[in-house]
Amino acid sequence: MKYYIIAGEASGDLHGSNLIKEIRLLEATANIRCWGGDLMQQSGGTIVKHYRDLAFMGFIEVIMNLRTIFKNLAFCKQDIQEFAPDVLVLIDYPGFNLRIAEWAKQQGIKVVYYISPQVWAWKENRVKKMKTCIDKMLVILPFEKEYYKNKWNWEVEYVGHPLVQVVNEYMAANTPIQANIPTQKPIIALLPGSRRQEILIKLPIMLSVAALFPGYQFVVAQAPGLEDEFYAGMLAPYSNVSTVKNNTYSLLMQSTAALVTSGTATLETALFAVPQVVCYKGSNISYQIAKRLITIKYISLVNLIMDKLVVTELIQNELTVSQLTQQLNLLLTNTEKINLLQADYADLKSLLSKGGNASATAAKSIVQFVRA
């Protein structure tokens, strides 16, 4: 069978790579063509376009890159037509993927969506169109199945969260390798995101905090799609800051605490049981627009899934050096706060583990759907 898979971000590349591995276990001769990254390519997918050329953050940034986005859409449609897949598998990345889904349905192509767009947060009316152009929806958050059923009368399939299996397997196969980070100091991980725009806004604030904790080694997890030189100038003034690349999980296994940009990284950090402060800051115009459109109480997946404030969120104007310093200090010194956080992390992992191996479940569902 021929599979065409589209992932537009680093997290999608991770989940797409594990999905490809599981599909190949079920169908060794599967022909898989992808939009994604290095991990999907290493798993056996043929990469057409790398996600580093697709990631645009915020409303203003998207508008500024509309010409590129439209070119990518046109190229994608042409490439799908020429490949003629048996199924199109879309992984998150809704701004792009929902447009492709609508077009693909018109062409008579089977469409599976793996990892739902966060319509429960904003743009909820998109569900009406999604129901008409998506043949099978596979969701990874426990509350999403009930949300779609009760509010939209749409039966979707909950497959569990793929990160649980990823983290469990990594921790079972690895021990912290101190040689990766040459320091005797306790480590604070800095996870500033994968997109240039967000890193340029948030990383300088995180680095300013590093200067106030000379007894700790701060380590930046570099985005896999960005060159070393991009970080070098920002890091140069700080003697207690270093970097790792393609080694974020090893970093988290060694870390005492973490400063983490909102997104999948907050959940990964929680699954490694690392105390964290969640950071978000975008352009002012993009933030003001988002503030009026987004209806959820929290921005981090940890808090959303647990439906309470488990990890502190510093959003936009709250993300200052003084605020971040105060919250990090609490994570390093307040035993009661740390113990409560670890208990909540354990509950979170238990909740997400109920679905089993999400990648394997999703692959089985997709292969059966294609063969039906």
Protein Blocks (a to p, Z undefined) as FASTA:
>chain_A
ZZddddfbfklmmmmmmmmmmmmmmmmmbccdddddfklmmnopacfbdfklmmcgdjkl
mmmmmmmmmmmmmmmmmmmmmnopabdcdeejlllmmmmmmmmmmnopacddehiaffkl
goklmmmmmmmmmmbdcdfbfklmmmmmmmnopacddebjfklmmmmmmmmmpccdfklp
gcfbdcddddebjbfklmmmmmmmmmmmmmmmmmbccdddddfkbcfklmmmmmmmpmkb
ccdehilmmmmmmpfbdcddedjklmmmmmnopacdddddddfklmmmmmmmpmcfbfbf
klmmnopafbccdehjlmcfklmmmmmmmmmmmmmlmmmmmmmmmmmmmmmmmnopmklm
mmmmmmmmmmZZ
